[in-house]
Amino acid sequence: MSTAPAADRPIRIAAVGLDHAHAFGQINGLVQQGAELVGLASDDPEAAVASEVRRRWPDAPWVDDATTLLHDPSIDLVVTAAVPDRRAPIALEALRHGKDVVADKPGCITLDELGDLEQAVAASGRFWSVTFSERFEVRCAVKAGELVRAGRIGKVVQTLGLGPHREGDRAHLAGGAGRPEWFYDHHRTGGILTDIASHQFDQFLWYTGSETAEVVSSTVANYTHPDSPRMQDFGEATLRADGAHGYVRVDWYTPQGLPTWGDGRLVILGTEGYIELRKYVDLEGRPGGDHLFVVDGAGTEYVDCSDVELPYYPALLHDVLNRTETACPQRHTFEVMRLALQAQAAATTTGFAE
């Protein structure tokens, strides 16, 4: 079992599973807060993301056998951005050997895996955090939470979350030539609602203040990849909680003309106003990202979010040291993944999708 980290030494982390570019933000976020990256391992060391991680952190030793890191009692926390169907097995091995885990979304791809993770967290006393980066790593999303908690728009009764992505975006590919084969197989990714839409399920629960919800309806489709029937390029779902409603749409249709990988948007409807986030681009408007607009009884306002602090990664290290849940409540993480998995499992399938 891992020994409890002391406040007078850096928290030691290892990155196991380097297949998605979200690994860059996870590792960098923790290292910038003082964590020490002591090992790297991945199933495919030649993958574009793995190669780029090794280039960015050349002093972190590469380990051919990931088990060495997962069992190392001196390592406090394991980060994983492996192929989605590998994330739960990696997390379970780490938890069972006394380590906290920070997993890229989706943290798991089946309800059975989620049940195993809940048991492992309970048995180990460690946490399993899923990096919902569209909230944790976006300044305007953090600011929106502050405004909602302050009562700026009254009681939140609905969220409308849009998560468009670009299939060929080089930022997500770490400069690679194209998406790997696993990207086109929902048996490996978990499907579009499990994967991308977990962000939107997270935001629905968080901004409405709901502990739980039900999936009212869901659909997945493949409209552009007839030769890859296991690919899903469109998904939608509606959610309902006590006094709150949600609509989610995700897709892989972002055109090349957009100057970023996707026009991620969120509208938070309250009884006394609403907030709209244009997270990554303001079409024909202000440069950059993190655009937040508020409409309430006093008028309309554009809120500058450039100085908003991102609390997720500092809070993770605080939680490792103090056995707290300040980065994200464990119950919330479990519920987000439960909703995503249930929406995926119950979804109507259309188009070329199988």
C-alpha positions in Angstrom: 0.0 0.0 0.0 1.1 3.6 -0.7 2.4 5.5 2.3 0.6 8.7 3.1 2.5 11.7 1.6 4.1 14.1 3.9 3.4 17.8 3.5 7.1 18.5 3.4 7.8 16.4 0.2 6.3 16.7 -3.3 3.4 14.4 -4.2 4.8 11.8 -6.5 2.7 11.0 -9.6 2.9 8.6 -12.5 1.2 8.8 -15.9 0.0 5.4 -17.1 -1.8 5.3 -20.4 -0.9 8.1 -22.8 -3.3 7.8 -25.8 -5.3 11.1 -25.6 -4.0 14.6 -25.6 -5.9 15.4 -22.4 -2.8 13.9 -20.7 -0.9 17.1 -21.4 -3.3 19.2 -19.3 -3.5 16.6 -16.5 0.2 16.2 -16.1 1.0 19.9 -16.6 -1.8 20.9 -14.1 -0.4 18.7 -11.4 3.3 19.4 -12.1 2.7 23.2 -12.0 1.2 22.8 -8.5 4.4 21.1 -7.3 3.8 17.4 -8.0 6.8 15.3 -9.1 6.3 13.2 -12.2 8.3 10.1 -11.5 7.3 7.7 -14.2 5.6 7.2 -17.6 4.1 4.0 -19.1 1.7 3.2 -21.9 0.5 0.3 -24.0 1.7 2.0 -27.2 4.9 4.0 -26.6 5.0 5.1 -30.2 1.5 6.7 -30.2 1.6 10.5 -31.0 0.5 11.5 -27.5 3.0 9.2 -25.7 5.8 10.5 -27.9 4.8 14.1 -27.2 4.6 13.5 -23.4 8.1 12.1 -23.5 9.3 15.1 -25.4 7.7 17.6 -22.9 8.9 15.8 -19.8 12.2 14.2 -20.8 13.3 13.8 -17.2 10.5 11.4 -16.3 11.7 7.8 -16.7 9.9 5.6 -19.1 8.8 2.2 -17.7 8.0 -0.7 -20.0 5.9 -2.5 -17.5 3.1 -0.3 -16.2 2.6 -2.6 -13.3 5.9 -1.4 -11.8 4.4 2.1 -11.4 0.9 0.9 -10.3 2.4 -1.2 -7.5 5.2 1.2 -6.4 4.4 2.2 -2.8 6.2 5.5 -3.2 3.8 6.8 -5.8 0.8 8.7 -4.4 -1.3 9.4 -7.5 -1.7 7.9 -11.0 -2.9 9.9 -14.0 -4.4 8.0 -17.0 -5.5 9.1 -20.5 -5.3 5.7 -21.9 -7.6 4.3 -24.6 -11.0 4.5 -22.8 -11.5 0.8 -22.4 -8.2 0.7 -20.6 -8.9 3.5 -18.1 -10.9 1.5 -15.6 -8.5 -1.5 -15.4 -5.6 0.9 -14.8 -7.5 2.9 -12.2 -8.6 -0.3 -10.4 -5.1 -1.6 -10.2 -3.9 1.7 -8.9 -6.7 2.0 -6.3 -6.1 -1.5 -5.0 -2.5 -0.6 -4.4 -3.3 2.5 -2.4 -3.1 5.2 -5.0 -5.4 8.1 -5.8 -6.4 8.2 -9.5 -7.1 11.1 -11.9 -8.6 9.7 -15.1 -9.4 11.4 -18.4 -13.1 11.2 -19.3 -14.7 8.8 -19.7 -13.3 7.3 -16.6 -14.9 3.9 -17.5 -17.1 2.6 -20.3 -19.5 0.1 -18.7 -21.7 0.1 -15.6 -20.0 -3.0 -14.4 -16.7 -1.1 -14.4 -18.3 1.7 -12.5 -19.5 -0.7 -9.9 -16.0 -2.1 -9.5 -14.6 1.4 -9.2 -17.1 2.3 -6.5 -16.1 -0.8 -4.5 -12.4 -0.1 -5.0 -12.7 3.5 -3.8 -14.6 2.4 -0.7 -12.1 -0.4 0.1 -9.0 1.7 -0.4 -10.1 5.0 1.0 -8.6 6.7 -2.1 -10.3 8.9 -4.6 -11.1 8.4 -8.3 -11.4 11.7 -10.0 -12.5 12.1 -13.7 -11.1 15.2 -15.4 -14.2 16.9 -16.8 -11.9 19.4 -18.5 -14.8 21.4 -20.2 -15.5 22.7 -16.6 -12.3 22.1 -14.7 -10.0 23.7 -17.3 -12.2 26.5 -18.5 -12.1 29.8 -16.7 -15.5 31.0 -17.8 -17.1 27.8 -16.6 -15.6 28.3 -13.2 -16.8 31.9 -13.2 -20.3 30.7 -14.2 -20.4 28.5 -11.1 -19.5 31.4 -8.9 -22.3 33.5 -10.4 -24.8 30.7 -10.0 -23.8 30.1 -6.4 -24.1 33.8 -5.7 -27.7 33.8 -7.0 -27.1 36.1 -9.9 -29.7 34.4 -12.1 -32.0 32.9 -9.4 -32.8 29.2 -9.3 -31.2 27.3 -12.2 -33.9 25.2 -13.9 -32.2 24.2 -17.1 -28.9 23.7 -18.9 -28.4 23.4 -22.6 -24.9 22.0 -23.3 -23.4 21.7 -26.7 -20.2 19.8 -27.3 -19.1 19.9 -30.9 -15.7 18.4 -31.8 -13.5 18.3 -34.9 -12.5 14.8 -36.0 -9.2 15.9 -37.5 -8.2 18.5 -34.9 -4.4 18.4 -34.5 -4.5 19.6 -30.9 -6.3 16.5 -29.9 -4.1 14.3 -32.0 -0.8 15.7 -30.6 0.2 16.5 -34.2 -0.5 13.0 -35.4 -1.6 12.2 -38.9 -5.1 11.0 -38.0 -7.3 9.4 -35.4 -6.2 5.9 -34.3 -8.3 2.8 -35.1 -9.8 2.6 -31.6 -11.4 6.1 -32.1 -13.8 4.5 -34.6 -15.0 1.7 -32.4 -17.6 2.4 -29.7 -16.7 -0.8 -28.0 -13.3 0.8 -27.1 -14.5 4.5 -26.6 -17.7 3.7 -24.8 -19.7 5.6 -27.4 -20.3 9.3 -28.0 -22.6 9.9 -25.0 -20.3 8.0 -22.6 -17.3 9.9 -23.9 -17.9 13.5 -25.0 -21.3 14.0 -23.3 -20.0 13.1 -19.8 -18.8 16.7 -19.8 -22.4 17.9 -20.3 -23.8 15.6 -17.7 -21.2 16.9 -15.3 -22.3 20.5 -16.0 -26.0 19.7 -15.7 -25.6 18.3 -12.2 -23.1 21.0 -11.1 -24.9 24.1 -12.2 -28.4 22.9 -11.2 -27.1 21.7 -7.9 -28.6 18.3 -8.5 -27.2 15.2 -6.7 -29.0 12.8 -9.1 -31.1 12.8 -12.3 -32.8 10.5 -14.8 -32.2 10.1 -18.5 -35.5 10.9 -20.2 -34.3 10.1 -23.8 -31.1 9.6 -25.8 -30.0 9.0 -29.3 -26.7 8.1 -31.0 -26.1 8.2 -34.8 -23.5 7.7 -37.5 -24.3 10.0 -40.5 -20.9 10.4 -42.0 -18.9 7.2 -41.6 -20.7 4.4 -43.5 -17.5 2.3 -43.7 -17.1 2.5 -39.9 -20.4 1.5 -38.4 -19.0 1.4 -34.8 -18.3 5.1 -35.1 -20.8 7.5 -33.6 -20.7 11.0 -34.8 -23.8 12.5 -33.2 -25.5 12.1 -29.9 -28.2 13.8 -27.9 -29.9 13.3 -24.5 -32.5 15.0 -22.3 -32.2 14.9 -18.5 -34.6 15.6 -15.6 -33.9 16.1 -12.0 -36.0 17.6 -9.1 -36.9 21.0 -10.5 -34.3 21.0 -13.2 -34.0 19.9 -16.9 -31.2 19.5 -19.3 -30.5 19.0 -23.0 -27.2 17.7 -24.4 -26.0 17.6 -28.0 -22.5 16.4 -29.0 -21.0 15.7 -32.5 -17.9 15.4 -34.6 -19.0 17.8 -37.3 -17.0 21.0 -36.6 -16.0 22.4 -40.0 -12.4 23.4 -40.9 -13.4 27.0 -41.1 -13.7 27.4 -37.4 -10.4 28.6 -35.9 -10.6 26.1 -33.0 -11.6 22.4 -32.4 -15.2 23.1 -31.5 -17.7 25.9 -30.5 -18.4 24.6 -27.1 -21.4 26.4 -25.6 -23.4 26.3 -22.5 -26.6 28.1 -21.6 -27.7 28.1 -18.0 -31.3 29.2 -17.5 -32.3 30.6 -14.2 -35.6 32.0 -12.9 -34.2 35.5 -12.9 -31.8 35.5 -15.8 -29.4 33.4 -17.8 -25.8 32.9 -18.6 -24.2 31.9 -21.9 -20.7 30.6 -22.3 -18.8 30.6 -25.5 -15.9 28.6 -24.2 -13.5 28.5 -27.1 -14.5 31.0 -29.7 -16.6 34.2 -30.1 -17.8 34.0 -33.7 -16.8 37.2 -35.5 -16.2 38.9 -32.2 -13.7 39.0 -29.3 -10.5 37.1 -29.7 -9.6 34.0 -27.7 -11.9 31.9 -25.5 -13.6 32.1 -22.1 -16.5 34.4 -23.2 -19.3 34.7 -20.6 -22.5 36.7 -21.1 -25.1 37.4 -18.3 -28.6 38.7 -18.8 -30.6 39.6 -15.7 -33.0 42.2 -14.4 -30.3 44.9 -14.6 -29.4 44.3 -18.2 -26.8 42.5 -20.2 -23.1 42.1 -19.3 -20.0 40.6 -20.8 -17.8 39.2 -18.0 -14.0 39.1 -18.4 -12.8 35.7 -17.1 -9.1 36.1 -17.9 -8.1 36.4 -14.2 -10.3 33.6 -12.9 -8.3 30.9 -11.1 -8.7 27.3 -12.0 -9.1 25.4 -8.7 -9.1 21.8 -9.8 -5.4 20.8 -9.8 -4.5 22.6 -6.6 -7.5 21.0 -5.0 -6.4 17.6 -6.2 -3.1 17.8 -4.4 -4.9 19.2 -1.3 -7.1 16.2 -1.4 -4.2 13.7 -1.6 -2.6 15.3 1.4 -5.7 15.8 3.5 -8.1 13.0 2.4 -10.7 15.6 1.4 -13.0 16.0 -1.6 -12.4 19.6 -2.6 -11.6 19.1 -6.3 -14.8 17.3 -7.0 -17.1 15.3 -4.7 -16.6 11.6 -5.2 -20.4 11.0 -5.3 -20.7 13.6 -8.1 -18.1 11.8 -10.2 -19.9 8.5 -9.8 -23.3 10.0 -10.7 -22.0 11.8 -13.8 -20.6 8.5 -15.2 -23.7 6.6 -14.2 -25.8 9.1 -16.2 -23.5 9.0 -19.2 -23.4 5.2 -19.3 -27.2 4.8 -18.8 -27.8 7.4 -21.6 -25.5 5.4 -23.9 -27.0 2.1 -23.1 -30.6 3.2 -23.6 -29.9 5.3 -26.7 -31.9 4.8 -30.0 -29.4 4.1 -32.8 -29.8 5.6 -36.2 -28.0 6.3 -39.5 -25.1 4.0 -40.2 -24.4 3.2 -36.6 -24.6 -0.4 -35.3 
